[in-house]
């Protein structure tokens, strides 16, 4: 039992668990609605319409879980299964609205006759016809889904591979933002990438740290290097000053020849 509740968070598990409702549940619902119309029983019609509503609206969580499980199921499928998975997803996303319309019509068939009793039979009949149509749509969608993992159901060659894959959640937003971004020339697009690469790297060529602690350590190292550089610059200037003063000091320190000494040097 614990394993069962643990897997309730897995979208692929929930998709398999719920996908019979829009098909098998709808079969029972439309049969019950047909019997209710034959026997002209309003209470039976309400029960059957309630089942039709539940079966129709259940297509929404089935589609949602299927979209969430798409990437994981595709990674586990063989090439033919991947093609059937794309076909299954394509059919479900395009035809899901038939189930929503059917659920809305079933709800109207339960509520509207309360105020207008004469609309009960027309609404129930319309729901019955649309129910059979939606049932065929659900079977067509499920037919492709059964070929994804069950190789024994592949009686024909898989549908052609699609050029575009399905993306959901954050991936879809990333694709949309990339598609709607203005086109740039290769030179224009390369320049921001180079700037971002330079920005993401330190002077030593290492990538910038991601955590706050690493950023603080890097900043402390940078300040220490800057202080060392300033100290080296000051030492260099001091050496330059010392080197420039030494010749003048040596000249001032050397004894100059006074006129008296020059006079003494000449022979008397």
C-alpha positions as CSV (number, residue, x, y, z in Angstrom):
1,X,0.0,0.0,0.0
2,X,2.9,2.4,0.8
3,X,4.4,1.7,-2.6
4,X,1.1,2.6,-4.2
5,X,0.9,6.0,-2.5
6,X,4.6,6.5,-3.2
7,X,4.0,6.2,-7.0
8,X,1.1,8.6,-7.0
9,X,3.6,11.4,-7.5
10,X,4.9,9.8,-10.7
11,X,3.2,11.3,-13.7
12,X,3.7,8.2,-15.9
13,X,2.1,6.0,-13.3
14,X,-0.9,8.4,-12.8
15,X,-1.4,8.6,-16.6
16,X,-1.6,4.8,-16.9
17,X,-3.9,4.7,-13.9
18,X,-6.4,7.3,-15.1
19,X,-6.4,6.9,-18.9
20,X,-9.2,4.2,-18.9
21,X,-11.6,6.7,-17.5
22,X,-12.2,8.8,-20.7
23,X,-12.7,5.6,-22.7
24,X,-14.0,2.7,-20.6
25,X,-15.9,5.1,-18.2
26,X,-17.5,6.8,-21.2
27,X,-18.6,3.5,-22.6
28,X,-20.5,2.7,-19.5
29,X,-21.9,6.2,-19.3
30,X,-23.3,6.3,-22.8
31,X,-24.8,2.9,-22.5
32,X,-26.5,4.0,-19.3
33,X,-27.7,7.2,-21.0
34,X,-29.1,5.2,-23.9
35,X,-31.0,3.0,-21.6
36,X,-32.3,6.0,-19.6
37,X,-33.6,7.5,-22.8
38,X,-35.2,4.3,-23.9
39,X,-37.1,3.9,-20.6
40,X,-37.7,7.7,-20.4
41,X,-36.4,7.8,-16.8
42,X,-35.3,11.3,-15.7
43,X,-33.5,10.0,-12.6
44,X,-31.6,7.4,-14.7
45,X,-30.7,10.2,-17.2
46,X,-29.3,12.4,-14.4
47,X,-27.1,9.5,-13.2
48,X,-25.9,8.7,-16.7
49,X,-25.2,12.3,-17.5
50,X,-23.2,12.6,-14.2
51,X,-21.1,9.6,-15.4
52,X,-20.7,11.2,-18.8
53,X,-19.5,14.4,-17.1
54,X,-17.0,12.6,-14.9
55,X,-15.6,10.6,-17.9
56,X,-15.3,13.7,-20.1
57,X,-13.6,15.9,-17.5
58,X,-11.2,13.1,-16.5
59,X,-9.5,13.7,-19.9
60,X,-7.9,16.8,-18.4
61,X,-5.7,15.1,-15.7
62,X,-4.9,12.3,-18.1
63,X,-3.5,14.8,-20.6
64,X,-1.7,16.7,-17.9
65,X,0.0,13.7,-16.5
66,X,0.8,12.4,-20.0
67,X,2.6,15.7,-20.9
68,X,4.5,15.6,-17.6
69,X,5.7,12.0,-18.3
70,X,6.5,12.6,-22.0
71,X,10.3,13.0,-21.6
72,X,10.7,10.1,-19.2
73,X,8.6,7.7,-21.3
74,X,10.4,8.7,-24.5
75,X,13.8,8.0,-23.0
76,X,12.7,4.5,-22.2
77,X,11.1,3.8,-25.6
78,X,12.7,2.3,-28.8
79,X,12.7,4.4,-32.0
80,X,9.3,3.0,-33.1
81,X,7.9,3.7,-29.7
82,X,9.1,7.3,-29.8
83,X,7.3,7.8,-33.1
84,X,4.1,6.3,-31.7
85,X,4.5,8.5,-28.6
86,X,4.7,11.6,-30.6
87,X,1.6,10.5,-32.6
88,X,-0.2,9.7,-29.3
89,X,0.6,13.1,-27.9
90,X,-0.3,15.0,-31.0
91,X,-3.7,13.3,-31.2
92,X,-4.4,13.9,-27.5
93,X,-3.5,17.6,-27.5
94,X,-5.5,18.4,-30.7
95,X,-8.7,16.4,-29.8
96,X,-8.9,16.9,-26.0
97,X,-11.5,19.6,-26.5
98,X,-14.1,17.1,-27.6
99,X,-14.1,15.7,-24.0
100,X,-14.5,19.2,-22.5
101,X,-17.4,20.0,-24.8
102,X,-19.1,16.7,-23.9
103,X,-18.6,17.4,-20.1
104,X,-20.1,20.8,-20.5
105,X,-23.1,19.4,-22.4
106,X,-23.6,16.7,-19.8
107,X,-23.6,19.4,-17.0
108,X,-26.1,21.4,-19.0
109,X,-28.3,18.3,-19.4
110,X,-28.4,18.0,-15.6
111,X,-29.0,21.6,-14.7
112,X,-30.9,23.3,-17.5
113,X,-34.1,21.0,-17.3
114,X,-34.6,22.1,-13.7
115,X,-35.9,25.4,-15.1
116,X,-36.9,24.3,-18.6
117,X,-38.1,20.6,-18.3
118,X,-38.8,20.3,-22.0
119,X,-35.0,20.6,-22.7
120,X,-34.2,17.4,-20.8
121,X,-34.7,14.9,-23.7
122,X,-33.0,17.0,-26.5
123,X,-30.0,17.7,-24.2
124,X,-29.7,14.1,-23.2
125,X,-30.0,12.9,-26.8
126,X,-27.4,15.4,-28.0
127,X,-25.1,14.3,-25.2
128,X,-25.6,10.7,-26.3
129,X,-24.7,11.4,-29.9
130,X,-21.6,13.5,-28.9
131,X,-20.7,10.8,-26.4
132,X,-20.5,8.1,-29.1
133,X,-18.4,10.5,-31.2
134,X,-16.1,11.4,-28.4
135,X,-15.8,7.7,-27.6
136,X,-14.5,7.1,-31.1
137,X,-12.0,9.9,-30.7
138,X,-10.8,8.5,-27.4
139,X,-10.3,5.1,-29.0
140,X,-8.3,6.6,-31.8
141,X,-6.0,8.4,-29.3
142,X,-5.6,5.3,-27.1
143,X,-4.8,3.2,-30.2
144,X,-1.6,5.2,-30.7
145,X,-0.8,5.2,-27.0
146,X,-1.0,1.4,-26.8
147,X,1.8,1.1,-29.4
148,X,4.3,3.1,-27.4
149,X,5.4,0.3,-24.9
150,X,3.5,-2.7,-26.3
151,X,5.3,-4.1,-29.2
152,X,2.8,-6.9,-29.6
153,X,0.2,-4.2,-30.7
154,X,2.3,-2.9,-33.6
155,X,0.5,-4.5,-36.5
156,X,1.6,-1.7,-38.9
157,X,4.6,0.4,-39.4
158,X,5.0,3.4,-37.1
159,X,3.9,6.9,-38.2
160,X,6.5,9.2,-39.8
161,X,8.9,10.8,-37.4
162,X,8.1,14.4,-36.5
163,X,10.7,17.1,-37.0
164,X,9.6,18.9,-33.8
165,X,9.5,17.3,-30.5
166,X,7.0,18.1,-27.8
167,X,8.2,20.3,-24.9
168,X,6.4,21.0,-21.7
169,X,6.8,23.2,-18.6
170,X,10.0,25.2,-18.4
171,X,11.3,23.7,-21.7
172,X,8.3,25.0,-23.6
173,X,8.9,28.5,-22.2
174,X,12.6,28.4,-23.2
175,X,11.6,27.3,-26.7
176,X,9.0,30.0,-27.0
177,X,11.4,32.7,-25.8
178,X,14.0,31.5,-28.3
179,X,11.5,31.5,-31.1
180,X,10.2,35.0,-30.4
181,X,13.6,36.5,-29.9
182,X,14.8,38.9,-32.6
183,X,17.1,37.4,-35.2
184,X,20.7,38.5,-35.0
185,X,23.7,38.1,-37.3
186,X,26.4,35.7,-36.3
187,X,28.8,38.6,-35.4
188,X,26.1,40.4,-33.3
189,X,25.2,37.2,-31.5
190,X,28.8,36.2,-30.9
191,X,29.7,39.5,-29.2
192,X,27.3,39.2,-26.2
193,X,28.3,35.6,-25.8
194,X,32.0,36.6,-25.6
195,X,31.1,39.3,-23.1
196,X,29.2,36.9,-21.0
197,X,32.1,34.4,-21.1
198,X,34.5,37.1,-20.0
199,X,32.1,38.2,-17.3
200,X,31.7,34.6,-16.0
201,X,35.4,34.1,-15.6
202,X,38.0,35.5,-13.1
203,X,41.3,37.1,-14.3
204,X,42.9,33.7,-13.9
205,X,40.5,32.1,-16.4
206,X,38.5,30.2,-13.8
207,X,34.7,30.3,-13.7
208,X,33.1,32.5,-11.2
209,X,31.9,30.8,-8.0
210,X,28.3,30.1,-7.5
211,X,28.0,30.3,-3.7
212,X,28.2,33.3,-1.5
213,X,31.1,31.8,0.5
214,X,33.2,31.3,-2.6
215,X,32.4,34.9,-3.8
216,X,33.5,36.3,-0.4
217,X,36.8,34.2,-0.6
218,X,37.4,35.4,-4.1
219,X,36.8,39.0,-3.2
220,X,39.2,38.7,-0.2
221,X,41.8,37.2,-2.5
222,X,41.3,40.0,-5.0
223,X,41.7,42.7,-2.3
224,X,44.9,40.9,-1.1
225,X,46.3,40.9,-4.6
226,X,45.4,44.5,-5.1
227,X,47.2,45.4,-1.8
228,X,50.3,43.5,-2.8
229,X,50.3,45.2,-6.2
230,X,50.1,48.7,-4.5
231,X,52.8,47.7,-2.1
232,X,55.0,46.6,-5.0
233,X,54.3,49.8,-6.9
234,X,55.3,51.8,-3.8
235,X,58.5,49.9,-3.4
236,X,59.3,50.4,-7.1
237,X,58.8,54.2,-6.8
238,X,61.0,54.2,-3.6
239,X,63.7,52.5,-5.5
240,X,63.5,54.9,-8.3
241,X,63.7,57.9,-5.9
242,X,66.7,56.3,-4.2
243,X,68.4,55.6,-7.5
244,X,67.9,59.2,-8.7
245,X,69.3,60.7,-5.4
246,X,72.4,58.6,-5.2
247,X,74.4,60.4,-8.0
248,X,73.8,63.8,-6.6
249,X,74.7,62.6,-3.2
250,X,78.0,61.2,-4.4
251,X,78.8,64.5,-6.2
252,X,78.1,66.5,-3.1
253,X,80.1,64.0,-1.0
254,X,83.2,64.2,-3.2
255,X,85.8,66.9,-2.2
256,X,85.9,70.0,-4.4
257,X,89.1,71.6,-5.3
258,X,89.4,75.0,-3.7
259,X,91.2,77.9,-5.3
260,X,93.8,77.7,-2.6
261,X,94.6,74.1,-3.5
262,X,94.8,75.0,-7.2
263,X,97.2,77.9,-6.3
264,X,99.4,75.5,-4.4
265,X,99.6,73.1,-7.2
266,X,101.4,75.7,-9.5
267,X,105.1,75.9,-8.9
268,X,106.3,79.0,-7.2
